[in-house]
Amino acid sequence: MGGKQLRNYQRTAQEHARVLSFYGKNYKGITKETVMEHTAEVKRNVEAAQKEFTKLDAHAKQDPEVAKSLKIINDLHVKVLEHCKMADAEGSKDAPEMTKLCECCDGMVKDLEAAEAEHTKLLKHLKMEPVEVLSKVSPKK
């Protein structure tokens, strides 16, 4: 199922959303290019995660719990992409409202964290080990 890839895509999307939120909370302005760069990465990583999740379609047809989890994750990803559209719209203004931009980014993070939690629940249901944070994993000897 590409557990590490999925986790990586979702966490990378979270980090880009967090960076934008940081800008919004700590600076008075932001360039359109910076907003577009980070939202593009959020979208790219969410779309890559969605593609990975389609590999579970066969399981979903046989297991209602898998189908339920996939629907929850997909719905959250759709919300993240909607937050990206709103952030892009705000960021493309000559003087974006940083509060509105933060709301979009915080929404992205919240929904991505919820998707990750559901993914972990799904892995447990499938009796697969959740992927640890890679920086905490010791190298194999």
CORLIN-V107937 format. One record per residue. RES is the residue in one small letter. PHI is phi as a letter, one per 20 degrees, with the letter a starting at -180 (none if undefined). Layout:
# CORLIN-V107937
res=RES phi=PHI
res=RES phi=PHI
This chain:
# CORLIN-V107937
res=m phi=none
res=g phi=m
res=g phi=g
res=k phi=f
res=q phi=f
res=l phi=g
res=r phi=f
res=n phi=f
res=y phi=g
res=q phi=f
res=r phi=f
res=t phi=f
res=a phi=f
res=q phi=g
res=e phi=f
res=h phi=f
res=a phi=f
res=r phi=f
res=v phi=f
res=l phi=f
res=s phi=f
res=f phi=g
res=y phi=g
res=g phi=f
res=k phi=e
res=n phi=d
res=y phi=c
res=k phi=e
res=g phi=b
res=i phi=b
res=t phi=e
res=k phi=g
res=e phi=f
res=t phi=f
res=v phi=f
res=m phi=f
res=e phi=f
res=h phi=f
res=t phi=f
res=a phi=f
res=e phi=f
res=v phi=g
res=k phi=f
res=r phi=g
res=n phi=f
res=v phi=f
res=e phi=f
res=a phi=f
res=a phi=f
res=q phi=g
res=k phi=f
res=e phi=f
res=f phi=f
res=t phi=f
res=k phi=f
res=l phi=e
res=d phi=g
res=a phi=f
res=h phi=f
res=a phi=f
res=k phi=f
res=q phi=d
res=d phi=c
res=p phi=g
res=e phi=f
res=v phi=f
res=a phi=g
res=k phi=f
res=s phi=f
res=l phi=f
res=k phi=f
res=i phi=f
res=i phi=f
res=n phi=f
res=d phi=f
res=l phi=f
res=h phi=f
res=v phi=f
res=k phi=f
res=v phi=f
res=l phi=f
res=e phi=f
res=h phi=g
res=c phi=f
res=k phi=f
res=m phi=f
res=a phi=f
res=d phi=f
res=a phi=f
res=e phi=f
res=g phi=f
res=s phi=e
res=k phi=f
res=d phi=f
res=a phi=c
res=p phi=f
res=e phi=e
res=m phi=f
res=t phi=f
res=k phi=f
res=l phi=f
res=c phi=f
res=e phi=g
res=c phi=f
res=c phi=f
res=d phi=f
res=g phi=f
res=m phi=g
res=v phi=f
res=k phi=g
res=d phi=f
res=l phi=f
res=e phi=f
res=a phi=f
res=a phi=f
res=e phi=f
res=a phi=f
res=e phi=f
res=h phi=f
res=t phi=f
res=k phi=g
res=l phi=f
res=l phi=f
res=k phi=f
res=h phi=f
res=l phi=e
res=k phi=m
res=m phi=d
res=e phi=f
res=p phi=f
res=v phi=e
res=e phi=f
res=v phi=f
res=l phi=f
res=s phi=f
res=k phi=e
res=v phi=e
res=s phi=f
res=p phi=f
res=k phi=f
res=k phi=d
